[in-house]
Amino acid sequence: MNEAPNKMDRQRIRWDYIFIGLVAPFLLSIAIPFLRSVSGSMGAKYFVDQYDNWVMVLTDSVYLFVFTGLLFYIGIYFYKRLEQESMLIGLLLGFLLTGAAYFLFLQSEILGLQGMFSGNGIIYGIAFLFYGWMLLYRVMQLSKWNLNTKGLAIVGILMAMAIALGRVGITTPIVRITFSFLPNALIGMLFGPWVAGVAAALGDLLSFIIGGGVGGFFPGFTLSAFLGGIFYGLFLHKKKVTKKRVLFAVAFNTLFVNLTLNTLWIYILTQNPIAVILPPRLLQNAVMCVVRFLSIWFIANNKQLRRVYMKYSTAKN
Protein backbone atom coordinates (compact mmCIF):
# COMPACT_ATOMS: atom_id res chain seq x y z
CA MET A 1 0.00 0.00 0.00
CA ASN A 2 2.86 2.38 0.82
CA GLU A 3 4.98 1.60 -2.22
CA ALA A 4 2.91 3.69 -4.65
CA PRO A 5 2.93 6.88 -2.51
CA ASN A 6 6.66 6.47 -1.85
CA LYS A 7 7.27 6.06 -5.55
CA MET A 8 5.22 9.19 -6.28
CA ASP A 9 7.19 11.13 -3.64
CA ARG A 10 10.46 10.05 -5.21
CA GLN A 11 9.21 11.13 -8.63
CA ARG A 12 8.19 14.54 -7.26
CA ILE A 13 11.59 14.97 -5.61
CA ARG A 14 13.33 14.02 -8.84
CA TRP A 15 11.15 16.49 -10.73
CA ASP A 16 12.07 19.25 -8.24
CA TYR A 17 15.75 18.68 -8.99
CA ILE A 18 15.28 18.41 -12.76
CA PHE A 19 12.72 21.16 -13.38
CA ILE A 20 13.60 23.84 -10.81
CA GLY A 21 17.36 23.20 -10.77
CA LEU A 22 18.14 22.35 -14.41
CA VAL A 23 15.34 22.60 -17.00
CA ALA A 24 13.90 25.99 -15.95
CA PRO A 25 17.33 27.73 -15.65
CA PHE A 26 18.31 26.26 -19.04
CA LEU A 27 15.16 27.64 -20.66
CA LEU A 28 15.40 31.03 -18.91
CA SER A 29 19.12 31.68 -19.33
CA ILE A 30 20.13 29.73 -22.45
CA ALA A 31 17.30 28.60 -24.71
CA ILE A 32 15.15 31.77 -24.74
CA PRO A 33 18.10 34.23 -25.04
CA PHE A 34 19.53 32.10 -27.85
CA LEU A 35 16.22 32.05 -29.73
CA ARG A 36 15.84 35.82 -29.28
CA SER A 37 19.32 36.42 -30.68
CA VAL A 38 18.59 34.14 -33.65
CA SER A 39 15.37 36.04 -34.38
CA GLY A 40 17.36 39.27 -34.57
CA SER A 41 16.33 40.95 -31.33
CA MET A 42 19.08 43.15 -29.90
CA GLY A 43 17.41 44.43 -26.74
CA ALA A 44 14.51 46.66 -25.74
CA LYS A 45 15.57 49.78 -27.71
CA TYR A 46 16.09 47.77 -30.88
CA PHE A 47 12.73 46.08 -30.32
CA VAL A 48 10.96 49.48 -30.15
CA ASP A 49 12.79 50.81 -33.20
CA GLN A 50 11.64 47.81 -35.27
CA TYR A 51 7.91 48.40 -34.77
CA ASP A 52 7.37 48.12 -38.56
CA ASN A 53 9.03 44.69 -38.69
CA TRP A 54 6.00 42.69 -37.57
CA VAL A 55 7.60 39.28 -37.96
CA MET A 56 10.44 40.14 -35.59
CA VAL A 57 8.12 41.94 -33.16
CA LEU A 58 5.65 39.05 -32.96
CA THR A 59 8.41 36.44 -32.70
CA ASP A 60 10.13 38.27 -29.87
CA SER A 61 6.77 38.84 -28.16
CA VAL A 62 6.19 35.09 -28.18
CA TYR A 63 9.61 34.46 -26.59
CA LEU A 64 8.96 37.08 -23.90
CA PHE A 65 5.49 35.62 -23.29
CA VAL A 66 7.02 32.18 -22.77
CA PHE A 67 9.71 33.68 -20.51
CA THR A 68 7.23 35.48 -18.23
CA GLY A 69 4.83 32.53 -18.27
CA LEU A 70 7.62 30.22 -17.16
CA LEU A 71 8.48 32.58 -14.29
CA PHE A 72 4.81 32.59 -13.27
CA TYR A 73 4.58 28.80 -13.32
CA ILE A 74 7.83 28.40 -11.37
CA GLY A 75 6.51 30.80 -8.71
CA ILE A 76 3.28 28.81 -8.25
CA TYR A 77 5.11 25.48 -8.21
CA PHE A 78 7.63 26.83 -5.71
CA TYR A 79 4.93 28.13 -3.35
CA LYS A 80 3.09 24.78 -3.33
CA ARG A 81 6.23 22.81 -2.43
CA LEU A 82 7.95 25.45 -0.31
CA GLU A 83 8.85 23.18 2.62
CA GLN A 84 10.39 20.37 0.55
CA GLU A 85 14.13 19.83 0.90
CA SER A 86 14.38 18.96 -2.78
CA MET A 87 12.90 22.38 -3.62
CA LEU A 88 15.69 24.09 -1.67
CA ILE A 89 18.39 22.20 -3.55
CA GLY A 90 16.65 22.85 -6.86
CA LEU A 91 16.51 26.58 -6.07
CA LEU A 92 20.19 26.65 -5.17
CA LEU A 93 21.14 24.89 -8.42
CA GLY A 94 18.96 27.27 -10.41
CA PHE A 95 20.45 30.25 -8.59
CA LEU A 96 23.97 29.10 -9.47
CA LEU A 97 23.13 28.47 -13.15
CA THR A 98 21.23 31.73 -13.73
CA GLY A 99 23.96 33.57 -11.80
CA ALA A 100 26.64 32.04 -14.02
CA ALA A 101 24.76 33.13 -17.15
CA TYR A 102 24.32 36.65 -15.78
CA PHE A 103 28.02 36.85 -14.87
CA LEU A 104 29.02 35.76 -18.40
CA PHE A 105 26.76 38.47 -19.82
CA LEU A 106 28.37 41.12 -17.60
CA GLN A 107 31.83 39.95 -18.65
CA SER A 108 30.95 39.24 -22.31
CA GLU A 109 32.99 42.15 -23.68
CA ILE A 110 36.06 41.32 -21.59
CA LEU A 111 35.81 37.60 -22.42
CA GLY A 112 35.04 38.23 -26.08
CA LEU A 113 31.68 36.44 -25.96
CA GLN A 114 29.07 37.45 -28.52
CA GLY A 115 25.94 35.81 -29.88
CA MET A 116 23.14 35.24 -27.41
CA PHE A 117 24.78 37.48 -24.77
CA SER A 118 24.09 40.57 -26.89
CA GLY A 119 20.82 42.35 -26.09
CA ASN A 120 19.66 39.88 -23.43
CA GLY A 121 20.84 41.63 -20.29
CA ILE A 122 17.34 42.12 -18.89
CA ILE A 123 16.53 38.43 -19.45
CA TYR A 124 19.62 37.28 -17.55
CA GLY A 125 19.12 39.80 -14.76
CA ILE A 126 15.44 38.96 -14.21
CA ALA A 127 16.08 35.20 -14.16
CA PHE A 128 18.93 35.56 -11.66
CA LEU A 129 17.05 37.97 -9.39
CA PHE A 130 13.92 35.82 -9.56
CA TYR A 131 15.80 32.81 -8.19
CA GLY A 132 17.48 35.06 -5.65
CA TRP A 133 14.15 36.38 -4.33
CA MET A 134 12.70 32.87 -4.12
CA LEU A 135 15.72 31.74 -2.10
CA LEU A 136 15.39 34.76 0.17
CA TYR A 137 11.70 34.00 0.74
CA ARG A 138 12.58 30.37 1.57
CA VAL A 139 15.18 31.57 4.08
CA MET A 140 12.79 34.00 5.77
CA GLN A 141 10.07 31.34 6.02
CA LEU A 142 12.48 28.90 7.64
CA SER A 143 14.27 31.25 10.03
CA LYS A 144 12.58 33.03 12.93
CA TRP A 145 14.07 35.68 15.19
CA ASN A 146 12.88 33.98 18.38
CA LEU A 147 16.14 34.45 20.25
CA ASN A 148 16.05 35.10 23.97
CA THR A 149 18.83 36.73 25.97
CA LYS A 150 20.58 33.41 26.51
CA GLY A 151 20.42 32.65 22.78
CA LEU A 152 21.93 36.04 21.91
CA ALA A 153 24.73 35.39 24.38
CA ILE A 154 25.45 32.00 22.76
CA VAL A 155 25.54 33.60 19.30
CA GLY A 156 27.96 36.27 20.60
CA ILE A 157 30.26 33.64 22.12
CA LEU A 158 30.27 31.62 18.90
CA MET A 159 31.02 34.76 16.87
CA ALA A 160 34.00 35.48 19.14
CA MET A 161 35.17 31.89 18.69
CA ALA A 162 34.93 32.24 14.89
CA ILE A 163 37.05 35.40 14.96
CA ALA A 164 39.64 33.77 17.24
CA LEU A 165 39.81 30.54 15.22
CA GLY A 166 40.27 32.56 12.03
CA ARG A 167 43.56 33.90 13.38
CA VAL A 168 45.08 30.52 14.17
CA GLY A 169 45.47 27.45 12.04
CA ILE A 170 47.64 24.69 10.73
CA THR A 171 49.93 26.06 8.03
CA THR A 172 51.70 23.78 5.56
CA PRO A 173 53.70 24.65 2.41
CA ILE A 174 50.58 23.80 0.37
CA VAL A 175 47.46 24.73 2.36
CA ARG A 176 46.39 26.50 5.54
CA ILE A 177 43.76 24.74 7.65
CA THR A 178 41.55 26.78 9.99
CA PHE A 179 38.38 25.95 11.90
CA SER A 180 36.68 29.34 11.85
CA PHE A 181 33.79 27.79 9.90
CA LEU A 182 32.73 25.59 12.82
CA PRO A 183 31.11 28.29 15.01
CA ASN A 184 29.23 29.65 11.98
CA ALA A 185 27.99 26.18 11.07
CA LEU A 186 26.91 25.64 14.69
CA ILE A 187 24.98 28.96 14.70
CA GLY A 188 23.22 27.87 11.51
CA MET A 189 22.33 24.50 12.98
CA LEU A 190 21.05 25.95 16.28
CA PHE A 191 19.37 29.21 15.25
CA GLY A 192 18.65 29.01 11.53
CA PRO A 193 19.91 30.56 8.29
CA TRP A 194 18.93 34.17 8.90
CA VAL A 195 20.65 34.39 12.28
CA ALA A 196 23.68 32.50 10.96
CA GLY A 197 24.02 34.77 7.93
CA VAL A 198 23.83 37.98 9.96
CA ALA A 199 26.20 36.59 12.61
CA ALA A 200 28.76 35.56 9.98
CA ALA A 201 28.58 38.97 8.29
CA LEU A 202 28.96 40.80 11.62
CA GLY A 203 31.83 38.50 12.51
CA ASP A 204 33.58 39.42 9.26
CA LEU A 205 33.15 43.14 10.02
CA LEU A 206 34.35 42.75 13.62
CA SER A 207 37.33 40.72 12.49
CA PHE A 208 38.38 43.54 10.18
CA ILE A 209 37.80 46.22 12.84
CA ILE A 210 39.79 44.30 15.45
CA GLY A 211 42.68 43.14 13.33
CA GLY A 212 42.50 45.11 10.10
CA GLY A 213 43.17 43.50 6.77
CA VAL A 214 45.43 43.58 3.75
CA GLY A 215 44.27 46.21 1.26
CA GLY A 216 41.41 47.58 3.35
CA PHE A 217 37.81 46.53 3.81
CA PHE A 218 36.01 44.88 0.88
CA PRO A 219 32.23 44.27 1.16
CA GLY A 220 32.32 41.28 -1.19
CA PHE A 221 33.88 39.09 1.49
CA THR A 222 31.20 40.20 3.96
CA LEU A 223 28.56 39.11 1.44
CA SER A 224 30.35 35.77 1.10
CA ALA A 225 30.34 35.32 4.88
CA PHE A 226 26.61 36.12 5.00
CA LEU A 227 25.79 33.58 2.28
CA GLY A 228 28.00 30.96 3.93
CA GLY A 229 26.00 31.26 7.16
CA ILE A 230 22.75 31.12 5.18
CA PHE A 231 23.76 27.84 3.53
CA TYR A 232 24.67 26.22 6.85
CA GLY A 233 21.31 27.20 8.33
CA LEU A 234 19.31 26.11 5.31
CA PHE A 235 20.69 22.59 5.34
CA LEU A 236 21.27 21.94 9.06
CA HIS A 237 18.57 23.82 11.03
CA LYS A 238 15.44 21.95 12.25
CA LYS A 239 16.54 18.80 10.42
CA LYS A 240 18.27 15.55 11.24
CA VAL A 241 21.89 16.24 10.43
CA THR A 242 22.76 13.43 8.02
CA LYS A 243 25.91 12.99 5.98
CA LYS A 244 23.96 14.05 2.88
CA ARG A 245 22.88 17.36 4.44
CA VAL A 246 26.38 18.14 5.71
CA LEU A 247 27.79 17.29 2.28
CA PHE A 248 25.32 19.62 0.55
CA ALA A 249 26.07 22.47 2.96
CA VAL A 250 29.83 22.07 2.51
CA ALA A 251 29.58 21.60 -1.26
CA PHE A 252 27.49 24.73 -1.85
CA ASN A 253 29.76 26.79 0.39
CA THR A 254 32.85 25.46 -1.36
CA LEU A 255 31.63 25.77 -4.95
CA PHE A 256 29.55 28.94 -4.80
CA VAL A 257 31.01 31.01 -1.96
CA ASN A 258 34.69 30.06 -1.87
CA LEU A 259 35.56 29.05 -5.43
CA THR A 260 33.16 31.38 -7.27
CA LEU A 261 32.47 34.53 -5.25
CA ASN A 262 35.71 34.77 -3.27
CA THR A 263 37.76 34.07 -6.40
CA LEU A 264 35.86 36.87 -8.13
CA TRP A 265 36.54 39.25 -5.23
CA ILE A 266 40.27 38.42 -5.32
CA TYR A 267 40.29 39.02 -9.09
CA ILE A 268 38.63 42.43 -8.62
CA LEU A 269 41.10 43.41 -5.90
CA THR A 270 44.30 42.13 -7.52
CA GLN A 271 43.46 42.11 -11.28
CA ASN A 272 45.46 38.90 -11.56
CA PRO A 273 44.15 36.48 -14.22
CA ILE A 274 41.65 33.86 -13.03
CA ALA A 275 43.97 31.19 -14.46
CA VAL A 276 46.60 32.30 -11.93
CA ILE A 277 44.26 32.72 -8.96
CA LEU A 278 42.17 29.56 -9.30
CA PRO A 279 44.62 26.58 -9.25
CA PRO A 280 45.99 27.12 -5.71
CA ARG A 281 42.46 27.89 -4.50
CA LEU A 282 41.22 24.60 -5.94
CA LEU A 283 43.81 22.69 -3.90
CA GLN A 284 43.10 24.73 -0.74
CA ASN A 285 39.35 24.19 -0.98
CA ALA A 286 39.68 20.50 -1.87
CA VAL A 287 41.51 19.93 1.43
CA MET A 288 39.23 22.23 3.43
CA CYS A 289 36.13 20.60 1.97
CA VAL A 290 37.13 17.32 3.63
CA VAL A 291 38.05 19.10 6.87
CA ARG A 292 34.71 20.94 6.96
CA PHE A 293 32.69 17.81 6.29
CA LEU A 294 34.40 15.68 8.94
CA SER A 295 34.41 18.47 11.56
CA ILE A 296 30.74 19.44 11.15
CA TRP A 297 29.66 15.80 11.04
CA PHE A 298 31.53 15.07 14.28
CA ILE A 299 30.18 18.15 16.10
CA ALA A 300 26.61 17.52 14.95
CA ASN A 301 26.50 13.84 15.87
CA ASN A 302 28.58 13.64 19.03
CA LYS A 303 25.99 12.68 21.69
CA GLN A 304 27.68 14.46 24.60
CA LEU A 305 28.15 17.72 22.70
CA ARG A 306 24.70 17.53 21.18
CA ARG A 307 22.99 17.26 24.58
CA VAL A 308 24.74 20.46 25.64
CA TYR A 309 24.13 22.77 22.69
CA MET A 310 20.66 21.55 21.70
CA LYS A 311 19.32 22.92 25.00
CA TYR A 312 19.72 26.41 23.55
CA SER A 313 18.59 25.72 19.98
CA THR A 314 15.49 27.25 18.37
CA ALA A 315 15.09 24.05 16.33
CA LYS A 316 12.90 22.58 19.06
CA ASN A 317 10.44 25.49 18.86
N, C-alpha and C positions, 0 to 999 in steps of 0.2 A: 504493500500500500504506500510505503514511504519512498519507494524507488523513483516513481514518476515525478513527485514534487522536487526531490533532490536533483533529479536530472534537469528539470526545468530551471531550478535555481542556478545550477552550473552553467546552463546555456545563457541565462540572463547575465551572469557574471562575465562570461566570455564575451558577450555582446557589449557589455560596458567597456571592457578593455579595447575591443576592436573598433567599435563605433566612436566612442567619445575620445579615445586615446590615439587612434590611427586614421580611421576613415574620414571622420569629420575634419580634423586638421589638414589632411591631404587635400580634401575638396576645397576647404576655405583658403589655404595658403599656397597651393600648387596648381590644382586643376582649373579652378575658376580664373585666377590671374593669368594662367597660360592661355586659356581660351579667349580671354579679353584681349590679350596682346596679339593673338592670331587674327582676331576680328578687326584689328586696327585701332582699338581704343588706346589713347595715350593720356588718360587722366580726365578729371572733371572739366577743365577748361577746354580741352580738345573736344570733349563730348558736346559741350554747349556750342562750340563754333561749328560743329558739323550737323546742325539741326536740319539742313536740307538733304543730308545723306540718310534717308530713312532706313535703309538696310542696316547700316552700322548702328544707328540709334536704337532700332528695335532689337537687334542682336545683343547689344550691350545691356539694354533694359532687361532682357530675359536672364542674362548672367547675373545681374544685380538682384533681380527678383529671386533667383535660386539661392544666391548668397544670403540675403536677408531672411528668406524662408527657412534655410538651414539653421541660421542662428536662432530663429524662433522655436523650431522643433527641438534643438539642443537644449534650450532653456526650459521647455516644458518637461522633457525627458529627465533633465538634471533635477528639477524640483521634485518629481515623483520618486526618485531614487536617491534622495539627498543623503540619507544615513548609511548607504551601502559603502563598504570599504573599497569595493571594486570601482565605484564611481570616483572616489578620491584619487586612486591610482590613475584612472583614465584621464581625469582632469589634469593631473600633474604631467602626464605624457603629452597631452594636447598643449599644455602651457609651454612645455619645452620645445615642441615642434613649431608652433606658431611663433614663439619667440625667436627661434633660429631663423625662420623665414623673414621676420621683421628685421633682425640684425643684418642679414645678408642684403636686404633692400637698402638699409641705412649705409652699408659699406659698399654698395654696388659700384660706385664710381672709383673708389680706392682699389677694389679687387678686380675691376675691369669686367664686371658682370653686366650683361645687357639682356635683351629679350624680355621675358615676362616680368622682370623687376622694374621696367620702365612704365611709369604711369599707374602703378598699382599700390602706391604708398598707403592710401586710405584703406584699401582692402586688408593689407598686412597689419596695419595699426589696429583696425577694428577687431580683427580675429584675435590678435594677441591680447588686447585689453579686455575683450569679452571673456576669454578664459581666465584672465587675471581677476576680474570681478567675481566670476563664479567661485574661484578658489577662495577669495576673500570672504565671500558669503558663507562658504562651507566652514571656514575657520571661525567666523563670528558665531555661527550656530553651535559649533562644538565647544567653544571656550566661553566660560562665564567668569566674571570678575567677583567671585564669591570668596574672596580672601579675607580672613580675619587678621587680627594683629599678629597672632602667632605665625600664620602663613606668610605674612609680609616679612617677618623676621627671618623665617627659613629662606625665603627668596633672597633676602639681603646677604645672608651668610653664604649661600651658594654662589651668588655673584662675586663676593669677595674671594671665594675659593677659586673661581674661574680666572679671575685677574691674577691671583698668586701663582696658579699652576701654569699660566701662560708665560711666566717669566723664568720658569725652570723646566728642564727637560733633559732627555738623553740625546746627546749630540754625537753623531758618527761622521766619518768623512763623506757619507752618501746622503743620509737623511737626519732630520731632527725630530724626535718623538716627544710630544707633549700630551698632557691629559686635561687641557683646559676645556675640552668638549664635554667632559663627564658631568660637571655641575649643570651645564646648559641642558644636556639630555635629561638629567634628573628633574630639573624644573619643568621641562616639557611633559615628562611622564607623570609628575605629581599634580601640576596646576594647569596644564593645557597649552595649546599652541600660542594663544594670544599673550598670555603671561610670559611664556618662554621667549617669544620673539622680542617683546619689549625689554625683558631682563637682559637678553643677549645684546641688544642694541645699546642699552644704558651701560652695560659692562664694557663694551667697546669704547664708548665715550669716556668713561671713568678711567679706563686703562691708559688712554691717550693723555688725559689731564694729569694723571698721577706720574706717568713715566715718560710722556712725550713720545715722539715717533720720528722715524727717518722721513724727511721731506714734508713734514707737516700733516695736518689732519686731512683725510680724504673720505667724503661721505659714502662712497661706494662700498668700502669695507664695513661700514655701519649697516648698510642695507643688507650685505651678505650675512652679517651676524644675525640680523633680525630674521631673515628667511631661514637660516639654519635652525634657530630656535623654533620657528613655525613648523618646520618639517619634523623635528623631534616630537613636538606636541601632537601633530596630526596622526602620527603612526603609533605613538606609545601611550597616549592619555586615554583613560577609561576603556582600556582594552587589555586582554591577556597578552603579555609581552612574549611573543613567540620568536623563533629564529627568523621567520619570514618577515615579520614586522620590523625587527631590528635591522635586517638586511636591506629592506626598502628604505628605511630612514637614513642609513649610512650611505646607500647607493645614491639617493637623490641629493644628499648633501655633498657627496664627493663629486658627482658628475655635473650638477647644475651650479652649486655655490662655489666650490673650490676650483674645479677645472675650467668652468665656463666664466662665471662672473669675476672671480678673483684674478684669473688670468687676463681678462679684459681690463680690469682696473690697473694691473701692473703694466699692461701695454700702454694704457693712456698716460700713466705717470712717467714711464721710462722711454716710450717710443721705440723700444727694442722690438725686432720682428717676433711674431708669434712662434715661428719655427725655432727661435733661440730660447724663448721663455718656456715653452710647453714641455719639452723632453724631461728636464729635471723635475718639473712639477708632476709629471706622470709617475715618475719613480717615487717621489715623496708621498703622493696620495695613494699609490698602490700599497705602500707599507702602512700608512696611517689608516687606510680602509680596514685592514685586518685588525689593527690595534683598536680602532673604534668599535668594531663589531664584537670582538672578544670582551672588551672592557664593559660595554653597555649590557651585553648579555649576562655577564657575571654579576654586575650590580643589580640588575633587574630580577634575577632569579635566585640570588642568595637568600635563603629563608631568614637568617638572623637579621641581615640588613633590611630586608623587605618588611619585617614586622616593625622595625623602628620607623622608617620613613613613611610607610603607608598610613600611619596614625595621623599624619598632617596633610594627606592628599585630599584634593577636591574630587578625585575620581569616585569616591564612595558616595558623593552627594547626588 
